[in-house]
């Protein structure tokens, strides 16, 4: 296949295709999501100091849940591009090949993620593996049905939230041992840090967006405007229910033991814990804005050339995700004295690690087409 053919073949995976065939704005957006995830994850181990200004700590908290949501949303877009060949041909062979590719990638990431949990209890990779496996069952649906699934998924979480903790005594957001299959199932689908319900909604939404022509400027603007609208709606609902106290209209006391007003009020928040439908709206809006601005930035050859090192980092996000824990988190635990911890150390370490990641990715890509972990996954599953 010629380079010209490569550049016009949308069936090639955004994750594994040669550079000529890529929408490099997606890689840039993934790098920005990785930067945000570092801010959140390093903040777990670098605590705020009493003298830190409020605006700085508030800024750092903005990334919580939103960076990971953007990461999952972009993963859904990559899945749509991976399965584009089937959408053109509608052949049984292409459908089977796409499904098996998703299943094998999902299994690879699930195994890596479960193994990784011993080092990093907040791992997202094993959830990501489950998302890919589920995508192998859903990629044949139209955009309209994918949007329906994305809407229903957070609503299922609401039902779980109202039923399981009060009635069964379950605790959310644990990192339990996976030796018990039932506990592992509960963690992946219901009570973990990024459970299928509702986090799979970000992935499904990405699969729907990935079926659009993302080369078109008009779609970039639609994503930007749509993202702003989603954030505005989520914030408006939160303001009405919590700031204006409309939540008090709900007859919570009639629902039985275990239902307190503050517990129900949490359903109208936009933070990641609990991941309510309004959080999903807000996080998806952020992902759409990040993607749209990244696509706009990389639409110009000159601008794309300028940010090429960041694009290379986005193409190696899986490798860098593992490295930021094994090197970054471990280094913080070992070498940063507790009395030095502050928001400024957080910002400094995040920026330093991101610059180092960009430099490493740029050097690596001079000699290799894929990052080391991306190469290993490709060798094992294809």
N, C-alpha and C positions, 0 to 999 in steps of 0.2 A: 504494500500500500504506500503511495507517495505521501510526502508531507502535506501536499494540498488536500489529498483525500482525508488525511488525519485531521486537518484543521476544520473540516466541515462535517465530520462524522460524530453526531451527538451521542452515539451509542457507547463511545468509549467512556470508561469510568473516570469521573472527575477525580477520584482518589488515586488512580493508577495510570492514567493516560499520559502520553508524552506531553511536554509543555505546549506544543503547538495546538493541541486539541483542547486545552483547558480553558475554562473561564477563570482566569487567575484572580479576579475579584473575590471569588469564593475562597481561594487559598488565603488571600489577605484577611478576609473576615474571620477565617478560622484562626489565624495568628492573633488577631485582636481578642478573640474569645479566649485563647490560651493565656494571653497577658492578663485578662480579667480573672481567670481561674487561679493564676499564680497569686494575684492580690488576695483572693479569698483564702486560699489554702495556706499561704505563708502567714496570714493574719491569725490563723488558729494557734500558731506557735510564737508569734511576736505580739505581745500584748501592748495595749495602749498605756502610755504614761499619764500620770495625773496632770502634767503640764501641757499635754497635747491640745492644740486648739480644736474646738468643736467642729469647725468646718472641715478640717483634715480627716478627723475620724468619721464624720458623716460621709465624706467623699469615698473613703475606703469601704464603707458599708454598702454603698450603692451597687457594688459588684456582686454582692452575695446573692446567689441563685440566678442572677441574670446572665452572668458569663457562661455558666454551665448550660443554661437553657439555650443560649445562642449556639453553643458547641453542638448540642443535640439537634437543634433545628437545621444547622448546616450539614450535619451527618445525614439527615433525611433528604436533603437536596442531592448530596452525593449518591445516595441510594437510587433516587429517581434517574440520575444520569447513568448509573450502572445498568439500569434495566431499560434504557431507552431503545435498545435494539429490538427488544421484544415488542414494544409499543408500535414500532414501525412495521415489523414483519408479521406479528401475531402468530408466529409459528410455534408448534409444540416444542421443537428442539430449542429454540431461543428461550422459551418460557422455562423449560426444565433447566437449562444452563444458568439462567439468571437466578432461579430459585435455589439451586444447589450452591451457587457462589455466595448468596446471602447466608444460607444455612452454615456453610463452612467458615465464612468470616465471623459469623456470630459465635460459633463454637470456639474458634480461636481466641476471640476477645473475652469470652466468658471464662475460659480456662486461665488466660493470662490475668484477668481481673480477680478471680477467686484466689489465685496464688498470690497476687499482689496485696490482698487485703490484710495479710499478716503484717506488712510494712505500712500500709495505708488504709485505715478503716473507712475512709470516706471515698473509696474508689468508685469511679463511674464506669469503668470498662466492662465489668461483668453485667451491669445494667445495659450498657451499649450493645453487648453481645446478644442479650435477649431482645432488644429493640430490632436488631438486624434479623434475627430469626423470625420474629413476628412480621416484619416487613416482607419476608419471603412468602408469607401467606396473603399479604394484602396488596402487593404491588400491581396486581392485575386489575384492581378497582380504578374507576375513573376519578378525576379530581373532585367531582361533586361528592362521591361517596367518601373519599378520604377526608374531606372537610366535615362531613357528618360524623365520622369516627373521631376526628380531632375534637369535636364539640362534646361528644358523649363521654369520652375518656375522663375528663375532669369531673363530670357529673357522677361517674361511678365512684370516684374518690370521695365525693361528698357523702354518698350513701355509706361507704366504708367508715368514714370519719364519724358519722352519726351512730353507727352500729357497733363496730368492733371495740374501740377503747372503752366506752361506757358499759357495754353489755358483756364483753369477754375479758376486759382488763388488759388488753394489749397495749404495749408502749410503742410509740412511733419513734423513728429515727435512731434506732439502735444499730449496732454492727455485730450481730450474733455470729456464733460459730456455725459453719455450714455442715457440721457433722450430722445434724438432724435434717433430713430432707424437707420435712414440713416447716421447720423454722426457716430454712433457706428459701422455700417457696413464698412464705409470708414476707420475708425481707425483700425479695425481688419484685413482688407484685403489689404489696400493700404498705409495709411499714419501714422500708429502707430509706436511705438518703435520697435516692433518685428512682422511686418505684415506678413500675409500668403505669399504674394509675396514680397520678395523672401525667407523669413525665413523657410517656409515649406520645402524648398529644403534640409536643414540640416536634418529634420525629415525623409523625404523620403529616403535620402541617408542612414540614420541609419537603416531604415526598410530593405533596400537591404543588407547592411553589416550584419545585424542580421540573415539573412538566410544562412550565411556562417557557417562553423564549426569553432567556435572561440576557441575551445580547441586545435586546431592544431597550432603548432609553425610556420609552413610555412605561415599560414594566418596572424599571428602576423607580420611577416616580410613583407608580401605583403602590409599590412596596413601602416606600417612604411614607406616603400619606396614610396608607393602611396601618402602618406601625404606630404613627402618631395618634390615629383614631382609637386604636386598641388601648393604648396607654391612657388616653383621656377618659375613655369609658370606664376602665378599671378604677382609676383614681376618683372619678365622679361617684361611682357606686360605693367605694370605700368612704368617701366624704359623707354621703347621704346616710349610710347605715351606722357609721361610727361617730363621726363628728356631729351630725345632727341627731344622733341617738334614735334613728328609726328602728334599730335592732331591738329596742325595748318593746316594740309592738308585738314581737313574737312571743307566744305563750309558752315560754321555755319551761316554766314550773309545772306545766301539765304533761310534759313529755316523760316524766318518770325520773327516778334517781340516776345520778351520774351526769345529768345535763344541767350545767350552770350557764348563766348568761355570758360570762367571759369566754367559756368554751365555744359557745355558738358564735359569739362575736368574732372569734378568730377566723371563721369562714369567710369573712368579708374583708380580710386583709390582703395586701399585695406582696408580703414577704414570702420567702421560700418555705418557711415552716409555720403553719402547715401550707402545703402547696394547693391552694384553693383555686377555683376557676378564675378568680380575679388575678391571682398571681400568674396563672397560665396566660391570661390575656396580656398582662403587663410584660412578662418575660418574652412572649412571642412578639409583642410590639417592639421590644428592644432588639430582638434578633432580626426582625424585618428591617429596622432602621440601619443596624450595623451592616447587613448584607447590601442594602440599597446604596448606601454611601460608599461601600467598598467597590461595588460594581461601577459606580460612577467614577470613582477615583481611577480605577484600572481600565476604564474605557479608552483612555488616551495612551498612545504608545509612549509618549515622553514621561507621563506620570507613572505608568506601569514600570518603565525602566528604572525610574528613581526609587520605587519601593520594592524592586525585585528581591533584595535580601529578605524583606519581611515576608514576601510571597513564598520564598524558599522555606522559611520557618513554618509557614502554614502547611506546606506540603509534607512536613516531617512532624506534624503535631503529635502523633502517637509516640514517636521516639522521645520527643521533648516532654510530653506529659509524664512518662515514666522517669525521665531524667530529673524533672523538677522535684520529684519526691525523693529519689535515691540520692541525689546530690544536694538539691536545695534544702529540703526539709531536714535531711540528716545533718547538713552543715550547720543549719540554724540551731538544731538541738545540741550539737557538740561544741560549737565555737562562739555562739552569741551569749554573753553573760546576761543573766536575768535583769540585772540593774541597768543594762544598756537598752533594754527593750523600749521602743517608742514608735510612734507612727512614722517618724522620719527614717528610722532604720528599716521599717517595712517598705516604704517607698524606695529607698536606696537599694535594698536587696532585690526587690522586684525589677526595677529598671536595669540593674546590673545583670541579673540573670537573663532578662529578655534580650539585652544587647549581646550577651555571650551566646545565647541561643541563635540569634540571627547570624552572628559571625560564624558559628559552627555550621549552621545549615548552609550558608553560602559557600564555605570551603568544601563541605561534604558534597554538595551538588555539582561542584566542578568535576568530580571524579565518579560520581554515582548518580543514577537516575532517581533512586528512592532512598529514604532513610533506612537505617539498619533494621528497625523493628518492622517497618513497612515492607522491606525486602523479605524478611523472614515470613511474614504473613502471606505475601504473594507466592513465595516458594512452596509453602505448606498447603495452601488452599486452591491454587490454580494448576 
